Amino acid sequence: MGGGNLTNQEINEERMASSLTLFEKCQAVAHNLWWSWHPDVIAMFRDLNPQHWRELGHNPIALLREFNEESFMKRVDEMVLGSRINYAFRRMNQYMEARTEWSSKNVGVLGSKPVAYFSLEFGIHESVPIYSGGLGILAGDHVKSASGLGVPLVAVGLFYDQGYFKQYLDASGWQQEEYNRTNIEDLPLEPVMDKDGKRLIVRIDLENGAIFARAWHLQVGRVNMYLLDCDLPENAPDDRTLTSRLYGGDSRTRIRQEMVVGIGGVRVLRALGIHPGVFHLNEGHCAFATLEVVRCRMEDDGISFDEAVRQVAQQTCFTTHTPVPAGHDRFSPSLIGEHLSPLQRQLGIDFHQLMAMGRERVNDDQEYFCMTVLGLKLSRHANAVSCLHGIISRRMWSSLWPSRSETEVPIGHITNGVHVPSWLAWQMQTLFDRYFAPNWIDEHWNSEVWQDVYKIDPGELWETHVSLKTLMMDFIRRRVERQAARRNEQETVSLNPAALTIGFARRFATYKRATLLMRDIDKLAALCDDPKRPVQFVFAGKAHPADEPGKRFIQQINNLRKDPRFKDRFIFVEDYDICVARHLVQGVDVWLNNPRRPLEASGTSGQKALLNGVLNCSILDGWWAEAYNGSNGFGIGLGTAHANTEIGDDRDAKSLMNVLENEVIPLYYNRDIDGLPHLWIRRMMNSLATMAWRFSAQRMVSDYVHYSYLPAAGGVTCDMNFRQ
Ligand SMILES: *Cc1c(COP(=O)(O)O)cnc(C)c1O
């Protein structure tokens, strides 16, 4: 950099920065998860020790702990890493200082009063295991995109020292769960201190006793994230492990976790002097936050309970994520009494009034307290996560608005999206860089950017895809060998790089019907076994530890490999996580999704796949119901859902087989003299051009700002319900 062009501020920064050693700069970069969506920075860490990088689960802090200043410098010299480290450090600091043009134009009143985003899980990177699946990944992508756009937002969640379980299958194909303790020293967590420099601890009173929680700070780009945990000597022994596991324990564990994230979370923000203008509840889990904010308002402003509720609801945004009834937390009246009575008394209301806030039928003393109902009642800005899910949610919760017709129920929708820099393979990004406008990535949620897809040379697009497919197959081979070694088997897999490869990876909840394909097993065998046009499948996904039917699905899929007709045609990759997801969505040819409509609220893995030129083949549910246009992928089950699930499943299975046999396979194997599947490549381009911008989390967060946050902050009023 020529010094003559630097501003004073830059010169100062440079001076400060140069007082740090390269080792310290590298540490600093490792402590801001900004690195996790920058491929060149990831490559920089990897080059320090590629084998350990992989073995340590892509954790830069753990990797750097293997070095001292001297051994580090030796490696840096060997690999000529010095200027890459300087460059990464510099770019990170510039990013942290910069105010985006988008935010200067769009965030308005949020500038002085940030959004507080509450979620029980956050999926940011595989090395920070505080997520289980789609909900968490969405929260992570939301935070990263808020950082990218420059939306003032703080995130609040829990720190689980054992996270969600690691999955492996035993010799019979049955899922086993293993919990490992994460070493806090290996994570970019900083203890949060109070004004006096002591560890910040918040106390939550129960009817008998109290729970104490401390907070950790995590830097995710420009977003400050605060994670609470309960591993404190002040707590009763049982409560010390309260936050050990995500979705572990019973409903008593769950209500306590939800009090810690909601009530404890609000208290941490207050103790830090953060005064949010908007509260965003990602799913009902965090809805107790609203009650604590109401309590604070009454205390601070001397206003009545009713007035405080009115004000807080005006400032609260609520996102509901599932039409599956079991997906909504419900707590018994006695559990609520045991836990919330102190808060109820402070709110100056009686127990019946408290219960009414979580009840659909306020006078039904038997009804449990539902967190989604609380979220809906205490927020003026509620949304579902896709257009179809909006319709279903308005129907599902219409009893809460008895005087309104179903279409007037105030639940809008903002369709989910994914964080493009996190999910787009760098090889694809490099290809797009050559054909798209400069800096296209900074405006990737603008539809016009993607029209340039049609300029890409079809052969190059295909070659890039094939190279990603090869990398995925290497990854799968390594994984499967490791899995087999663990079972004392010597299994090898030889996937065929020329075969049509279909991926299916998600939670093994039964409504997602992972085994739908297997309803006509002979037909499936015939498709897989066709020597001229072979098909192979890659599966991954965890079942909830208590979900026996889900585990049976995994077993059925996994055991297909023992049937000679499916040898090397059905692969189950264990321990689905962000790392496995990234490899699969970047490397398969087709991404399959066949949920029971309309139970998939949105789904996001297909959005990750499409960014990488993978074609979706899906039931018209969730996001796909609004994305599919006939030429940008494949649609299954074009009819509506059937009330009888058996009949519906049968019909969808037939439709799926038809689409595979008559559309997907012929299109894939229709090659020109150069061996290119021209019509397929055309469809990849259509898919990118029509959807990559729409299903970006940057578009999603920008919609939240306009349709939810700004109205909640009392800025412009724009009613999301007009978006139906
Ligand atoms: C994206 C993702 C999910 C969610 O996928 P769906 O299609 O919404 O089911 C779950 N788990 C992981 C690890 C993911 O990356």
The ligand as a MOL file (V3000), in Angstrom:
LIG
                    3D

  0  0  0     0  0            999 V3000
M  V30 BEGIN CTAB
M  V30 COUNTS 15 15 0 0 0
M  V30 BEGIN ATOM
M  V30 1 C -29.2730 -25.8630 6.3280 0
M  V30 2 C -29.1510 -26.8710 7.3970 0
M  V30 3 C -30.2980 -27.4310 7.9760 0
M  V30 4 C -31.6860 -27.0630 7.5420 0
M  V30 5 O -32.0460 -27.7160 6.3650 0
M  V30 6 P -33.5810 -27.8380 5.9410 0
M  V30 7 O -33.5750 -27.9560 4.5000 0
M  V30 8 O -34.2340 -26.5600 6.3730 0
M  V30 9 O -34.1410 -29.0010 6.6460 0
M  V30 10 C -30.1350 -28.3620 8.9830 0
M  V30 11 N -28.9140 -28.7250 9.4070 0
M  V30 12 C -27.7960 -28.2090 8.8690 0
M  V30 13 C -26.4720 -28.6570 9.3910 0
M  V30 14 C -27.8770 -27.2620 7.8530 0
M  V30 15 O -26.7470 -26.7440 7.3420 0
M  V30 END ATOM
M  V30 BEGIN BOND
M  V30 1 1 1 2
M  V30 2 1 2 3
M  V30 3 2 2 14
M  V30 4 1 3 4
M  V30 5 2 3 10
M  V30 6 1 4 5
M  V30 7 1 5 6
M  V30 8 2 6 7
M  V30 9 1 6 8
M  V30 10 1 6 9
M  V30 11 1 10 11
M  V30 12 2 11 12
M  V30 13 1 12 13
M  V30 14 1 12 14
M  V30 15 1 14 15
M  V30 END BOND
M  V30 END CTAB
M  END
